[in-house]
Amino acid sequence: MTASIAEFTKEPKIAYFSMEIGVRSDMPTYSGGLGVLAGDTIKSAADLNLPLVAVTILTKKGYFKQELDIYGRQTELPDEWDPNNFMTQLKEKVSVFIEDREVYISAWLYVVESMRGTKVPIIFLDTDLPENAPEDRGITHYLYGGDQAYRLKQEIVLGIGGTRMLDELGFEIKKYHMNEGHSALLTLELLKKYKRDIEEVWDERLVWDEEKVRSLCVFTTHTPVAAGHDKFPYDLVQKIMCNIIPINVIQELAGREHLNMTMLALNLSNYINGVAKKHGEVSKGMFPGYEIHAITNGVHSFTWTCDSMKRLYDKYLPGWANEPEIFVRVGRIPDDELWEAHMEAKRHLIDYVNRETQTGMNYDTLTIGFARRATAYKRADLLFTDIDRLAYIGEGRLQIIYAGKAHPRDESGKQLIQRIFEIKEKLKDKIKIAFLKNYNMELALKLVSGVDVWLNTPLRPLEASGTSGMKATHNGVPNFSVLDGWWIEGWIEGFTGWAIGPLPDVPADPARDADDLYYKLETVIIPTFYNDKHTWIRIMQNAIGKNAYYFNSHRMMRRYVTEAYIR
Ligand SMILES: *Cc1c(COP(=O)(O)O)cnc(C)c1O
């Protein structure tokens, strides 16, 4: 594959920085929602012909390949892939200083092309070069691998190296958009770049043109979980980062105690947003004194619609992929054809599950899907709060499909997977449960399109947005979810899907969540599915016409353009 950078540097661009970008399943440069969102953002930018260039790290050994034994114990293997199959290595190189060594960075060019031929380049940064010391060659190998020092080195390569690379390649950048705080060191490089050239100043700080840098930067924060915000102790920073900007200046912008990447990004951006309305509010509480907006996430409609649904939309809603607003006319699709397209996706999934796990699932049983990162707050086991009650409600009427990876150091996340395996054994004569390993984008599409109900049970308010439920809606699959993140905005009870637990303005109550989950399954969801197909298909239509209509990345990108990029 050959591509040239020259066609992309003719007009000024928005630079979109993200530690992970998921554009396709066979390029494991993502771990979950953040990376998939970045990929969807870039695809919509390409479709809408927006002037954007994306920057990330290459992660040649991926996140990890998940192995599970019969007890659901997870082990991790490298997920190696060959960039040469997808992208072109450019000749330009830049360097950064890490632990007083000069570390060279190379760039790979991947091109995302829309169906109309409009393109967005992604620059993948790579330190695996012969001129680098052996320890530095691995800096860009593993996504979220290693210790704090490893992470800081990656963030130097991404933020500082990435900014230098854009200059080296000849890009003129109008805005720098930081997708989460990992890339916030780019603000330090910009401070250096726009340093005021004044000889004598009464206050040394005046040489740093913070206002200029702020006018160039946009920051999207993604997590209400405190541990999700990178913080580095200053002794580590001094040892590894060397002196790009005096440490006292950094401390003023990024915190006295630690270099807090979120603080740095907050202080040097003039547009800051959370990823759903509720998350914007939660972020305001976490970071008082900052003006924080909200742009609710969306997913890339064409990517997240399965083949049978695509054919149906092409027939009745032509133009839908580039104009998801057309979903408003979903009522034109005949009920039987909508149901048949869904059943085609369901058969495809059930066949896959039976092949992979020998569970013996069938096509006609109400099938619930739950797939996401296996981590404590997502509560994959909420459904197992009362196993007898679940068995009573669901015997012969329910089957459940799970998937998800736990971060290699997330012990409680790993235990969640083992718990699912344990219950799967226990209930196997009453409710068929399957766990599919190696959750990735390809499997995600199979799942969100092939199940009947998409379940989400996060502990509020920890789900910033959530996007897999939006993918489900693109396939006419209704959500059954705790009122957190995007679902607060998408939920109309019994119409687009169902809520679990209390209204958003009432304090969280985990015990009530489980009770409500069982109650609605038993009294509403199961009876409607088996006894009232007409109503069920109305709900499927509303998932498309009211949720997919809005929760797509085309709408999201139009808002980033008008609210964040052009101001
Ligand atoms: C969409 C997606 C996610 C994010 O889903 P959430 O609902 O936000 O947790 C994670 N992993 C993969 C592979 C996905 O496709």
The ligand as a MOL file (V3000), in Angstrom:
LIG
                    3D

  0  0  0     0  0            999 V3000
M  V30 BEGIN CTAB
M  V30 COUNTS 15 15 0 0 0
M  V30 BEGIN ATOM
M  V30 1 C -18.0160 -0.1510 21.3960 0
M  V30 2 C -16.9590 -0.9610 22.0180 0
M  V30 3 C -16.6030 -0.7390 23.3520 0
M  V30 4 C -17.2690 0.3070 24.2160 0
M  V30 5 O -18.5030 -0.1240 24.6890 0
M  V30 6 P -19.1290 0.4900 26.0220 0
M  V30 7 O -20.5520 0.2210 25.9520 0
M  V30 8 O -18.8620 1.9770 25.9600 0
M  V30 9 O -18.4550 -0.1380 27.1590 0
M  V30 10 C -15.6120 -1.5210 23.9060 0
M  V30 11 N -14.9910 -2.4780 23.1930 0
M  V30 12 C -15.3050 -2.7230 21.9020 0
M  V30 13 C -14.5800 -3.7930 21.1660 0
M  V30 14 C -16.3060 -1.9770 21.2710 0
M  V30 15 O -16.6060 -2.2180 19.9860 0
M  V30 END ATOM
M  V30 BEGIN BOND
M  V30 1 1 1 2
M  V30 2 1 2 3
M  V30 3 2 2 14
M  V30 4 1 3 4
M  V30 5 2 3 10
M  V30 6 1 4 5
M  V30 7 1 5 6
M  V30 8 2 6 7
M  V30 9 1 6 8
M  V30 10 1 6 9
M  V30 11 1 10 11
M  V30 12 2 11 12
M  V30 13 1 12 13
M  V30 14 1 12 14
M  V30 15 1 14 15
M  V30 END BOND
M  V30 END CTAB
M  END
